[in-house]
Amino acid sequence: MSYARACLSALVAAATMTVAACGNLADSPVAPSLSGVSANGAGLSTPGGGIQVLLVSEGATVNLCHRTKGGNDFVAISVGASALAAHQNHGDVRVGHAVPGQDGMVMSEDCAAVPLVPRTITFSGLSGLANFSPIGAYSELGLTVSPTLGDWLAMTGYGAPAPAIVFNRLATEPALTAEVRVTAGGFVFGFTSVDLYSSITTIPYTMTGLIDSSTVFVLSGIIPNTFGNFVTVSNPNPAELIDTLVIAVTNPATPCCGNPAGLDNIAVRSR
């Protein structure tokens, strides 16, 4: 059987679907759309109370929320990095980090406890771009997705639903790995899931959660060939809080043809 016939047989999922070519960016297989992934979470209230601002020392480099004598209220201070550990040992909390004893709450810039809520980066802001336009850092819902390895493109003609982001590998190229880094402006967040995609190959992936540059978790695996469908990869420990998520996707070599691979719908809990 010729490659073209084999490709059509594998990828046509409905009688109305027509695939003119396989593995090219402009002719990526079209699969039924998936609904966006979202996390379940209960609403959490924000404690009230006035906020005082106290600045400590010149050349301060770290913003902290200082626990008051009563133990339940915090005031904003700034301290030198050398004093950070001592303050944390006394119950002070860095801005953007988890509030002790209050699950699902983080410290805002003015030291108010604010809840982490379910949010999904859908890349909807890319919809106005031409299909397969190069992209740089992308922000949505207070989160930023920054390409850190590979040439990422906006796939506005297909997704789960469209748009999504992908990177291409030519038929003449070996396996390629591309990477994006997700941050929340210095605030911690929880990673719930992401939808991964490849046109005609398996999808090897590694996802690393970090806080203060230290590894919190590493998720890795290989998704079997989905023939152009997106598949959701979930974090088994979504309650773990991180300040950086690194998602690396590998695009395996296929000498027959080029191939796009990528992702959509990064679901998190963030402020």
Backbone as JSON, one array per atom type, in Angstrom:
{
  "sequence": "MSYARACLSALVAAATMTVAACGNLADSPVAPSLSGVSANGAGLSTPGGGIQVLLVSEGATVNLCHRTKGGNDFVAISVGASALAAHQNHGDVRVGHAVPGQDGMVMSEDCAAVPLVPRTITFSGLSGLANFSPIGAYSELGLTVSPTLGDWLAMTGYGAPAPAIVFNRLATEPALTAEVRVTAGGFVFGFTSVDLYSSITTIPYTMTGLIDSSTVFVLSGIIPNTFGNFVTVSNPNPAELIDTLVIAVTNPATPCCGNPAGLDNIAVRSR",
  "N": [[0.85, -1.19, 0.0], [0.54, 2.24, -0.77], [2.18, 5.13, 0.77], [0.51, 7.39, 0.92], [-2.07, 6.24, 0.69], [-2.11, 4.66, 3.0], [-1.91, 6.59, 4.94], [-4.29, 8.05, 4.64], [-6.13, 6.05, 5.27], [-5.65, 5.64, 7.97], [-6.18, 8.09, 9.2], [-8.65, 9.24, 8.54], [-11.46, 9.93, 10.16], [-14.17, 10.21, 9.91], [-16.9, 10.1, 7.55], [-17.18, 12.46, 6.26], [-14.74, 13.67, 6.35], [-11.85, 14.83, 4.79], [-8.57, 14.22, 3.89], [-5.89, 15.65, 2.46], [-3.14, 15.4, 2.44], [-0.45, 14.0, 4.45], [0.98, 14.74, 7.58], [1.98, 17.28, 7.01], [2.19, 20.74, 7.89], [0.14, 22.41, 6.87], [-1.79, 20.58, 6.29], [-2.65, 19.13, 8.49], [-4.04, 16.33, 10.22], [-7.52, 16.33, 10.86], [-9.25, 16.13, 13.75], [-12.0, 15.16, 15.94], [-13.05, 17.84, 18.05], [-11.96, 18.42, 21.42], [-13.44, 19.16, 24.56], [-12.57, 22.02, 26.59], [-10.22, 21.62, 29.25], [-10.81, 21.69, 32.68], [-10.23, 22.39, 36.12], [-11.68, 21.11, 39.15], [-12.86, 22.98, 41.89], [-13.44, 24.32, 45.13], [-15.06, 27.35, 46.12], [-13.26, 29.86, 47.87], [-13.12, 32.0, 50.66], [-11.88, 35.36, 51.21], [-9.99, 36.55, 53.87], [-10.84, 39.46, 55.83], [-9.78, 42.76, 56.9], [-7.53, 45.41, 57.84], [-4.55, 46.58, 56.14], [-1.2, 47.14, 56.85], [1.76, 48.81, 55.78], [5.13, 48.21, 56.05], [8.37, 49.19, 55.64], [11.57, 47.81, 55.57], [14.87, 48.54, 56.04], [17.4, 49.83, 53.79], [18.02, 49.02, 50.37], [16.49, 46.72, 50.24], [15.45, 43.48, 49.15], [13.65, 41.37, 49.08], [10.23, 40.7, 49.18], [8.06, 40.34, 51.83], [5.45, 38.88, 53.88], [4.75, 39.72, 57.0], [4.13, 37.99, 59.92], [1.88, 38.99, 62.38], [1.66, 39.75, 65.97], [-0.62, 38.47, 66.93], [-0.89, 36.34, 65.22], [-2.64, 35.74, 63.14], [-2.9, 37.77, 61.31], [-1.18, 39.64, 58.75], [1.51, 41.82, 57.82], [2.97, 43.85, 55.26], [6.37, 43.7, 54.47], [9.77, 44.51, 53.52], [12.82, 42.85, 53.08], [16.36, 42.24, 53.31], [18.0, 39.72, 51.34], [19.61, 38.06, 52.9], [18.34, 37.97, 55.31], [16.1, 36.5, 54.94], [15.64, 33.7, 55.54], [15.59, 33.67, 58.36], [13.33, 35.23, 58.94], [11.32, 33.66, 57.74], [11.47, 31.43, 59.36], [10.22, 32.36, 61.59], [7.63, 32.43, 60.85], [6.95, 34.21, 58.84], [5.88, 34.99, 55.46], [6.59, 34.65, 52.05], [5.63, 36.99, 49.52], [3.17, 35.94, 47.25], [3.42, 33.27, 47.84], [2.26, 30.21, 49.48], [-0.26, 30.45, 52.04], [0.31, 29.77, 55.38], [-1.4, 27.12, 56.99], [-3.77, 27.61, 55.67], [-5.26, 26.1, 53.35], [-5.03, 26.17, 49.81], [-4.78, 28.92, 49.59], [-3.04, 31.95, 48.83], [-0.51, 34.5, 49.34], [-1.18, 37.84, 48.6], [0.11, 40.84, 46.94], [-0.34, 42.86, 48.82], [-0.45, 41.47, 51.11], [-2.84, 40.15, 51.7], [-4.8, 37.24, 52.07], [-5.49, 35.28, 49.32], [-7.59, 33.27, 47.18], [-6.67, 30.29, 45.34], [-7.87, 29.55, 42.17], [-9.62, 27.57, 39.69], [-8.27, 27.76, 36.43], [-7.87, 27.97, 32.88], [-5.5, 27.99, 30.37], [-6.22, 28.74, 27.21], [-5.23, 29.68, 24.88], [-6.69, 31.46, 23.4], [-6.23, 34.07, 22.72], [-4.6, 34.01, 20.52], [-6.09, 33.69, 18.3], [-6.52, 35.61, 16.33], [-4.3, 35.59, 14.73], [-2.48, 34.69, 11.73], [-2.63, 31.35, 10.46], [-0.21, 29.18, 11.8], [1.63, 31.18, 12.5], [4.67, 32.52, 13.81], [5.32, 32.6, 17.35], [5.88, 34.39, 20.44], [6.4, 35.0, 23.92], [3.37, 34.39, 25.64], [0.49, 35.64, 27.22], [-2.19, 35.0, 29.48], [-4.97, 35.22, 31.58], [-3.46, 36.04, 33.8], [-1.29, 34.38, 33.7], [1.74, 33.29, 32.13], [3.0, 31.92, 29.17], [5.98, 30.9, 27.99], [8.01, 30.32, 25.24], [10.84, 28.32, 25.44], [12.49, 26.58, 24.2], [12.91, 25.54, 20.9], [10.93, 26.33, 17.92], [8.05, 27.78, 18.19], [4.66, 27.83, 17.03], [1.55, 29.45, 16.21], [-1.24, 27.55, 15.94], [-3.94, 28.15, 14.41], [-5.99, 27.03, 13.02], [-6.78, 24.62, 14.03], [-7.34, 22.68, 16.98], [-8.15, 22.12, 20.46], [-10.69, 23.23, 21.63], [-9.59, 25.03, 18.58], [-7.57, 28.0, 19.05], [-4.25, 26.35, 19.06], [-0.87, 25.61, 20.15], [2.06, 24.76, 18.34], [5.01, 22.98, 17.15], [7.09, 22.41, 14.32], [8.51, 19.59, 12.59], [10.71, 18.78, 10.07], [10.76, 16.36, 7.38], [13.34, 15.59, 6.88], [14.67, 15.96, 9.23], [16.0, 14.88, 12.43], [14.58, 13.49, 15.49], [12.93, 16.03, 17.35], [12.87, 18.15, 20.21], [10.79, 20.39, 21.9], [10.05, 23.16, 24.09], [8.11, 24.76, 26.63], [7.66, 27.3, 29.13], [5.78, 27.89, 31.98], [4.56, 30.46, 33.96], [3.43, 32.47, 36.79], [3.65, 35.21, 37.32], [5.4, 35.3, 39.52], [3.87, 34.26, 41.55], [2.74, 31.33, 43.31], [1.26, 28.33, 41.97], [-1.05, 25.67, 41.13], [-0.66, 22.81, 39.09], [-2.83, 21.25, 36.86], [-3.62, 19.86, 34.38], [-2.84, 19.16, 30.88], [-3.42, 19.36, 27.37], [-2.07, 17.34, 24.86], [-0.56, 16.99, 21.57], [0.04, 15.39, 18.41], [0.57, 15.0, 14.93], [1.09, 12.57, 13.41], [2.58, 10.82, 14.97], [3.85, 9.1, 17.95], [3.73, 10.63, 21.27], [6.12, 11.66, 23.13], [6.77, 13.02, 26.36], [7.76, 15.36, 28.94], [7.15, 16.8, 32.04], [7.88, 19.29, 34.29], [7.68, 20.49, 37.54], [8.53, 23.33, 39.42], [9.74, 25.1, 42.31], [11.12, 28.01, 43.54], [13.35, 27.36, 42.03], [13.83, 24.72, 42.71], [13.12, 21.27, 42.23], [9.82, 20.07, 42.27], [8.07, 18.15, 41.22], [8.22, 15.61, 38.65], [6.83, 14.64, 35.68], [6.55, 12.14, 33.26], [6.27, 10.44, 30.1], [5.01, 8.44, 27.33], [2.73, 9.03, 24.89], [0.65, 6.97, 22.96], [0.3, 6.86, 19.33], [-2.09, 9.13, 18.33], [-3.31, 9.77, 16.03], [-3.77, 12.42, 15.27], [-5.57, 13.42, 17.15], [-6.08, 15.36, 20.14], [-4.85, 14.66, 23.42], [-5.48, 14.37, 26.9], [-3.25, 14.95, 29.52], [-2.97, 14.37, 32.86], [-2.06, 15.75, 36.05], [-1.12, 13.8, 38.73], [-0.91, 14.8, 41.27], [-2.26, 17.42, 41.86], [-2.45, 19.31, 43.89], [0.03, 20.11, 44.73], [2.11, 22.89, 45.02], [3.69, 25.2, 42.82], [6.06, 27.46, 41.28], [6.88, 27.56, 38.72], [6.31, 25.89, 35.68], [7.53, 23.53, 33.49], [7.06, 22.37, 30.31], [7.91, 19.89, 28.18], [7.92, 18.63, 24.94], [8.38, 15.97, 22.69], [9.05, 15.5, 19.25], [8.95, 12.87, 17.36], [11.21, 11.31, 14.94], [10.25, 10.9, 11.54], [10.98, 9.68, 8.64], [9.46, 9.6, 6.36], [7.96, 11.92, 6.16], [7.11, 15.33, 7.18], [6.13, 16.65, 10.45], [3.81, 18.15, 12.7], [3.72, 18.94, 16.19], [2.42, 19.52, 19.5], [0.6, 21.51, 21.91], [-2.3, 22.28, 24.0], [-4.73, 23.97, 26.06], [-3.81, 24.4, 28.98], [-4.35, 23.59, 32.15], [-4.78, 24.97, 35.34], [-4.55, 25.85, 38.89], [-4.78, 28.99, 40.01], [-4.1, 32.32, 41.32]],
  "CA": [[0.0, 0.0, 0.0], [1.34, 3.48, -0.81], [2.11, 5.92, 2.01], [-0.67, 8.27, 0.88], [-3.27, 5.46, 0.99], [-2.05, 4.27, 4.4], [-2.16, 7.78, 5.76], [-5.72, 8.34, 4.57], [-6.88, 5.02, 5.98], [-5.47, 5.78, 9.41], [-6.54, 9.38, 9.77], [-10.02, 9.67, 8.24], [-12.28, 9.48, 11.27], [-15.59, 10.33, 9.56], [-17.09, 10.08, 6.11], [-17.1, 13.82, 5.71], [-13.39, 14.18, 6.51], [-10.96, 14.61, 3.66], [-7.19, 14.57, 4.18], [-5.2, 15.72, 1.19], [-1.77, 14.96, 2.64], [-0.25, 13.59, 5.83], [2.18, 15.16, 8.25], [2.39, 18.64, 6.7], [1.5, 21.71, 8.73], [-1.09, 22.92, 6.27], [-2.74, 19.5, 6.09], [-2.7, 18.31, 9.69], [-5.3, 15.6, 10.31], [-8.54, 17.02, 11.63], [-9.91, 15.2, 14.64], [-13.07, 15.83, 16.71], [-12.56, 18.72, 19.09], [-12.2, 18.09, 22.81], [-13.81, 20.33, 25.36], [-11.46, 22.52, 27.4], [-10.04, 20.95, 30.52], [-10.84, 22.59, 33.82], [-10.13, 21.71, 37.41], [-12.77, 21.36, 40.08], [-12.36, 23.6, 43.11], [-14.45, 25.03, 45.9], [-14.77, 28.76, 46.33], [-12.67, 30.16, 49.16], [-13.29, 33.41, 50.99], [-10.67, 36.11, 51.55], [-10.14, 37.23, 55.17], [-10.81, 40.91, 55.78], [-8.81, 43.37, 57.81], [-6.68, 46.44, 57.27], [-3.19, 46.22, 55.81], [-0.19, 48.15, 57.07], [2.97, 48.58, 55.01], [6.32, 48.56, 56.8], [9.58, 48.97, 54.86], [12.71, 47.53, 56.43], [16.23, 48.69, 55.54], [17.68, 50.22, 52.42], [18.51, 47.91, 49.55], [15.68, 45.52, 50.45], [15.34, 42.72, 47.91], [12.63, 40.33, 49.15], [8.95, 41.15, 49.75], [7.53, 39.35, 52.77], [4.28, 39.17, 54.69], [5.21, 39.48, 58.37], [3.06, 37.55, 60.82], [1.76, 39.86, 63.55], [1.72, 39.07, 67.25], [-1.78, 37.6, 67.08], [-0.66, 35.14, 64.43], [-3.58, 35.55, 62.04], [-2.8, 38.88, 60.38], [0.15, 39.85, 58.21], [1.81, 43.13, 57.26], [3.97, 43.77, 54.2], [7.7, 44.24, 54.74], [10.82, 44.13, 52.57], [14.05, 42.56, 53.82], [17.47, 41.75, 52.52], [17.95, 38.28, 51.11], [20.3, 37.35, 53.98], [17.44, 37.85, 56.46], [14.89, 35.78, 54.53], [15.44, 32.45, 56.27], [15.23, 33.96, 59.75], [11.94, 35.68, 58.96], [10.46, 32.52, 57.45], [11.47, 30.56, 60.55], [9.29, 32.96, 62.57], [6.27, 32.38, 60.32], [6.71, 35.15, 57.75], [5.58, 34.31, 54.2], [6.92, 35.43, 50.85], [4.51, 37.38, 48.65], [2.94, 34.99, 46.17], [3.53, 31.89, 48.3], [1.1, 29.67, 50.2], [-0.53, 30.94, 53.39], [0.36, 28.64, 56.32], [-2.64, 26.75, 57.66], [-4.95, 27.94, 54.86], [-5.11, 25.38, 52.08], [-5.57, 26.81, 48.61], [-4.69, 30.37, 49.67], [-1.7, 32.51, 48.66], [-0.37, 35.88, 49.77], [-1.16, 38.86, 47.55], [1.14, 41.87, 47.12], [-0.62, 43.64, 50.03], [-0.5, 40.51, 52.22], [-4.16, 39.56, 51.9], [-4.89, 35.85, 51.61], [-6.4, 35.17, 48.17], [-7.72, 31.85, 46.82], [-6.32, 29.73, 44.04], [-9.1, 29.11, 41.51], [-9.34, 26.89, 38.42], [-8.14, 28.56, 35.22], [-7.32, 27.21, 31.76], [-4.91, 28.75, 29.26], [-6.77, 28.15, 25.99], [-4.56, 30.34, 23.75], [-7.71, 32.14, 22.61], [-5.68, 35.34, 22.24], [-3.86, 33.81, 19.27], [-7.04, 33.39, 17.22], [-6.46, 36.6, 15.26], [-3.09, 35.44, 13.94], [-2.51, 33.77, 10.6], [-2.3, 29.99, 10.84], [1.21, 28.85, 11.87], [2.47, 32.35, 12.73], [5.6, 32.37, 14.94], [4.86, 33.27, 18.57], [6.79, 34.55, 21.57], [5.71, 34.83, 25.2], [1.92, 34.59, 25.54], [-0.11, 35.8, 28.55], [-3.64, 34.82, 29.58], [-5.48, 34.97, 32.93], [-2.41, 36.24, 34.78], [-0.25, 33.37, 33.5], [2.54, 33.51, 30.94], [3.62, 30.76, 28.53], [7.16, 31.4, 27.28], [8.8, 29.31, 24.53], [12.23, 28.33, 25.88], [13.24, 25.69, 23.3], [12.14, 25.25, 19.68], [10.22, 27.4, 17.22], [6.63, 27.53, 18.4], [3.76, 28.48, 16.08], [0.13, 29.49, 16.55], [-2.07, 26.75, 15.05], [-5.26, 28.76, 14.59], [-7.0, 26.28, 12.27], [-7.09, 23.34, 14.67], [-7.0, 22.65, 18.39], [-9.08, 21.35, 21.28], [-10.72, 23.62, 20.22], [-8.57, 25.98, 18.12], [-6.23, 27.68, 18.57], [-3.3, 25.61, 19.89], [0.49, 25.96, 19.75], [2.78, 23.6, 17.83], [6.3, 23.18, 16.48], [7.15, 21.51, 13.19], [9.74, 18.87, 12.27], [10.78, 18.4, 8.67], [11.03, 14.93, 7.15], [14.79, 15.38, 6.86], [15.23, 16.23, 10.54], [15.84, 13.86, 13.47], [13.61, 13.85, 16.53], [13.1, 17.36, 17.93], [12.16, 18.44, 21.45], [10.52, 21.8, 22.14], [9.73, 23.35, 25.5], [7.54, 26.03, 27.09], [7.73, 27.53, 30.57], [4.57, 28.56, 32.45], [4.75, 31.16, 35.23], [2.26, 33.24, 37.23], [4.09, 36.49, 37.85], [6.03, 35.13, 40.82], [2.95, 33.59, 42.46], [2.66, 29.88, 43.18], [0.03, 27.83, 41.38], [-1.1, 24.23, 41.01], [-0.83, 22.32, 37.71], [-3.87, 20.23, 36.8], [-3.53, 19.02, 33.19], [-2.57, 19.8, 29.6], [-3.74, 18.54, 26.2], [-0.93, 17.21, 23.97], [-0.95, 16.71, 20.19], [0.96, 15.14, 17.31], [-0.2, 14.64, 13.74], [1.2, 11.17, 12.97], [3.57, 10.08, 15.77], [3.65, 9.05, 19.39], [4.02, 11.93, 21.89], [6.91, 11.63, 24.36], [6.67, 14.29, 27.07], [8.25, 15.5, 30.32], [6.63, 18.02, 32.68], [8.62, 19.5, 35.53], [7.2, 21.57, 38.38], [9.6, 23.89, 40.24], [9.5, 26.25, 43.18], [12.42, 28.57, 43.9], [14.34, 26.61, 41.22], [13.95, 23.34, 43.18], [12.13, 20.4, 41.6], [8.72, 19.57, 43.09], [7.64, 16.9, 40.59], [8.54, 15.36, 37.24], [5.92, 13.7, 35.03], [7.04, 11.81, 31.92], [5.63, 9.29, 29.49], [4.86, 8.45, 25.87], [1.35, 8.8, 24.46], [0.61, 6.3, 21.66], [-0.18, 7.66, 18.19], [-3.51, 9.46, 18.44], [-3.77, 10.1, 14.67], [-4.2, 13.8, 15.16], [-6.39, 13.85, 18.26], [-5.46, 15.8, 21.37], [-5.09, 13.78, 24.57], [-5.24, 15.07, 28.15], [-2.34, 14.37, 30.51], [-3.31, 14.97, 34.15], [-1.1, 15.68, 37.15], [-1.72, 13.02, 39.82], [-0.83, 15.56, 42.53], [-2.5, 18.82, 41.48], [-2.4, 20.2, 45.04], [1.39, 20.58, 44.93], [2.24, 24.26, 44.52], [4.93, 25.47, 42.12], [6.06, 28.79, 40.66], [7.27, 27.39, 37.32], [6.02, 24.6, 35.06], [8.22, 23.35, 32.22], [6.46, 21.31, 29.52], [8.76, 19.52, 27.05], [7.28, 17.67, 24.04], [9.28, 15.49, 21.65], [8.47, 15.23, 17.94], [9.81, 11.79, 16.87], [11.57, 11.32, 13.53], [9.48, 10.12, 10.56], [11.62, 10.02, 7.37], [8.48, 9.71, 5.28], [7.22, 13.18, 6.07], [7.19, 16.23, 8.32], [5.1, 16.43, 11.46], [3.62, 19.12, 13.77], [3.35, 18.45, 17.52], [2.26, 20.68, 20.37], [-0.24, 21.43, 23.1], [-3.43, 23.2, 24.17], [-5.48, 23.86, 27.32], [-3.02, 24.2, 30.2], [-5.28, 23.82, 33.26], [-4.08, 25.2, 36.61], [-5.24, 26.62, 39.93], [-3.94, 30.15, 40.25], [-4.81, 33.4, 41.99]],
  "C": [[0.88, 1.24, 0.0], [1.18, 4.23, 0.49], [0.85, 6.78, 2.03], [-1.93, 7.5, 1.23], [-3.27, 5.04, 2.46], [-2.39, 5.43, 5.32], [-3.64, 8.12, 5.79], [-6.52, 7.33, 5.37], [-6.81, 5.22, 7.48], [-6.12, 7.02, 9.98], [-7.97, 9.82, 9.5], [-10.94, 9.09, 9.29], [-13.77, 9.55, 10.98], [-15.71, 10.43, 8.05], [-16.94, 11.44, 5.49], [-15.7, 14.39, 5.76], [-12.55, 13.85, 5.3], [-9.56, 15.09, 4.03], [-6.41, 14.51, 2.88], [-3.77, 15.23, 1.3], [-1.58, 14.67, 4.1], [1.04, 14.16, 6.37], [2.65, 16.55, 7.9], [1.59, 19.61, 7.56], [0.17, 22.13, 8.16], [-2.15, 21.86, 6.15], [-2.77, 18.57, 7.3], [-4.03, 17.59, 9.77], [-6.26, 16.32, 11.24], [-9.3, 15.99, 12.45], [-11.02, 15.92, 15.39], [-12.49, 16.65, 17.84], [-12.86, 18.15, 20.47], [-12.65, 19.33, 23.54], [-12.62, 20.75, 26.2], [-11.42, 21.82, 28.75], [-10.1, 21.97, 31.64], [-10.78, 21.78, 35.1], [-11.35, 22.03, 38.25], [-12.19, 21.98, 41.35], [-13.46, 24.36, 43.82], [-14.06, 26.48, 46.05], [-14.25, 28.99, 47.74], [-12.79, 31.64, 49.44], [-11.95, 34.04, 51.33], [-10.86, 36.82, 52.88], [-10.06, 38.73, 55.02], [-9.74, 41.46, 56.71], [-7.95, 44.38, 57.1], [-5.27, 45.94, 57.06], [-2.27, 47.39, 56.1], [1.04, 47.8, 56.25], [4.16, 49.09, 55.79], [7.54, 48.22, 55.96], [10.76, 48.81, 55.8], [14.0, 47.64, 55.64], [16.31, 49.15, 54.09], [18.21, 49.02, 51.66], [17.74, 46.63, 49.74], [15.45, 44.82, 49.12], [14.21, 41.69, 47.91], [11.38, 40.9, 49.82], [8.35, 40.02, 50.59], [6.23, 39.84, 53.37], [4.62, 38.74, 56.11], [4.02, 39.13, 59.27], [3.05, 38.43, 62.06], [1.68, 39.04, 64.83], [0.55, 38.11, 67.44], [-1.68, 36.32, 66.27], [-1.56, 34.95, 63.25], [-3.52, 36.65, 60.98], [-1.35, 39.05, 59.95], [0.29, 41.29, 57.74], [2.95, 42.98, 56.27], [5.28, 44.41, 54.65], [8.63, 43.85, 53.6], [12.1, 43.95, 53.35], [15.15, 42.17, 52.85], [17.43, 40.24, 52.41], [18.6, 37.5, 52.25], [19.4, 37.15, 55.2], [16.22, 36.99, 56.16], [14.64, 34.55, 55.38], [15.0, 32.7, 57.71], [13.78, 34.39, 59.86], [10.99, 34.52, 58.69], [10.38, 31.57, 58.64], [10.52, 31.08, 61.63], [7.87, 33.05, 62.02], [5.95, 33.41, 59.26], [6.6, 34.39, 56.43], [5.97, 35.21, 53.04], [5.66, 35.79, 50.08], [4.4, 36.38, 47.51], [3.02, 33.54, 46.59], [2.32, 31.49, 49.14], [0.99, 30.25, 51.6], [-0.52, 29.76, 54.35], [-1.0, 28.38, 56.97], [-3.9, 27.07, 56.89], [-4.79, 27.31, 53.48], [-5.74, 26.14, 50.92], [-5.52, 28.32, 48.63], [-3.24, 30.8, 49.5], [-1.7, 33.98, 49.08], [-0.33, 36.82, 48.57], [-0.06, 39.88, 47.85], [0.92, 42.7, 48.38], [-0.88, 42.73, 51.24], [-1.92, 40.12, 52.63], [-4.13, 38.13, 51.38], [-5.92, 35.76, 50.48], [-6.44, 33.72, 47.71], [-7.12, 31.53, 45.46], [-7.6, 29.18, 43.42], [-8.75, 28.44, 40.18], [-9.31, 27.86, 37.24], [-7.53, 27.68, 34.14], [-6.78, 28.16, 30.7], [-5.35, 28.07, 27.97], [-6.1, 28.69, 24.73], [-5.55, 31.06, 22.84], [-7.19, 33.46, 22.04], [-4.89, 35.23, 20.96], [-4.79, 33.68, 18.07], [-6.99, 34.39, 16.08], [-5.23, 36.49, 14.39], [-3.32, 34.54, 12.73], [-2.08, 32.39, 11.07], [-0.8, 29.76, 10.73], [2.11, 30.09, 11.88], [3.42, 32.06, 13.89], [5.07, 33.14, 16.16], [6.01, 33.4, 19.56], [6.04, 34.29, 22.85], [4.24, 35.2, 25.05], [1.34, 34.64, 26.95], [-1.63, 35.68, 28.48], [-3.98, 34.52, 31.04], [-4.39, 35.11, 34.0], [-1.28, 35.24, 34.71], [0.49, 33.66, 32.2], [3.16, 32.21, 30.47], [4.75, 31.27, 27.66], [7.87, 30.25, 26.57], [10.27, 29.42, 24.96], [13.1, 27.39, 25.05], [12.36, 25.38, 22.11], [11.44, 26.47, 19.13], [8.72, 27.11, 17.28], [5.78, 28.4, 17.48], [2.34, 28.47, 16.61], [-0.64, 28.66, 15.51], [-3.51, 27.21, 15.25], [-6.36, 28.0, 13.85], [-7.41, 24.98, 12.92], [-6.65, 23.4, 16.12], [-8.02, 21.85, 19.15], [-9.94, 22.26, 22.17], [-9.62, 24.62, 19.87], [-8.72, 27.3, 18.88], [-5.44, 26.82, 19.55], [-1.91, 26.12, 19.51], [1.25, 24.69, 19.39], [4.19, 23.99, 17.39], [6.43, 22.09, 15.42], [8.51, 20.83, 13.1], [9.68, 18.44, 10.82], [11.11, 16.93, 8.53], [12.52, 14.62, 7.22], [15.44, 15.54, 8.23], [15.07, 15.03, 11.48], [14.77, 14.3, 14.47], [13.96, 15.22, 17.13], [12.32, 17.44, 19.23], [12.0, 19.94, 21.58], [9.95, 21.95, 23.55], [9.08, 24.71, 25.71], [7.62, 26.07, 28.6], [6.52, 28.36, 30.98], [4.86, 29.17, 33.82], [3.51, 32.0, 35.54], [2.7, 34.53, 37.9], [4.71, 36.41, 39.23], [5.15, 34.47, 41.86], [3.0, 32.08, 42.24], [1.31, 29.51, 42.57], [0.1, 26.3, 41.36], [-1.35, 23.84, 39.56], [-1.81, 21.16, 37.71], [-3.71, 19.3, 35.6], [-3.16, 19.84, 31.97], [-2.97, 18.82, 28.5], [-2.55, 18.54, 25.24], [-1.38, 16.69, 22.61], [0.26, 16.32, 19.35], [0.12, 14.67, 16.13], [-0.14, 13.14, 13.46], [2.16, 10.35, 13.8], [3.08, 9.88, 17.19], [4.03, 10.43, 19.97], [4.8, 11.71, 23.19], [6.87, 13.0, 25.04], [7.35, 14.2, 28.43], [7.73, 16.82, 30.85], [7.27, 18.14, 34.05], [8.05, 20.7, 36.28], [8.31, 22.02, 39.32], [9.06, 24.94, 41.2], [10.86, 26.72, 43.7], [13.56, 27.77, 43.27], [14.57, 25.18, 41.69], [12.82, 22.5, 42.61], [11.1, 19.91, 42.61], [8.21, 18.25, 42.54], [8.15, 16.83, 39.16], [7.56, 14.31, 36.73], [6.46, 13.41, 33.64], [6.33, 10.57, 31.41], [5.62, 9.42, 27.98], [3.42, 8.12, 25.54], [1.38, 8.08, 23.11], [0.06, 7.22, 20.57], [-1.69, 7.88, 18.3], [-4.12, 9.82, 17.09], [-4.41, 11.48, 14.61], [-5.13, 14.29, 16.25], [-5.53, 14.42, 19.39], [-5.77, 14.81, 22.48], [-4.68, 14.53, 25.84], [-4.3, 14.28, 29.04], [-2.59, 15.11, 31.83], [-2.18, 14.79, 35.16], [-1.74, 14.89, 38.3], [-1.71, 13.74, 41.16], [-1.05, 17.05, 42.27], [-2.45, 19.81, 42.63], [-0.99, 20.73, 45.31], [1.57, 21.94, 44.28], [3.64, 24.5, 43.96], [4.9, 26.93, 41.66], [6.48, 28.75, 39.2], [6.9, 25.98, 36.87], [6.73, 24.55, 33.71], [7.61, 22.15, 31.51], [7.34, 21.08, 28.3], [8.06, 18.42, 26.25], [8.28, 17.27, 22.97], [8.5, 15.13, 20.4], [9.34, 14.16, 17.27], [10.07, 11.87, 15.36], [10.65, 10.42, 12.72], [10.03, 10.47, 9.18], [10.66, 10.18, 6.21], [7.98, 11.13, 5.06], [7.47, 14.05, 7.3], [6.05, 16.01, 9.28], [5.02, 17.61, 12.42], [3.23, 18.42, 15.08], [3.21, 19.66, 18.44], [1.28, 20.44, 21.49], [-1.34, 22.48, 23.09], [-3.95, 23.02, 25.59], [-4.62, 23.47, 28.52], [-3.91, 24.59, 31.39], [-4.5, 23.91, 34.57], [-5.06, 25.69, 37.66], [-4.31, 27.77, 40.26], [-4.77, 31.27, 40.87], [-5.65, 34.2, 41.0]]
}
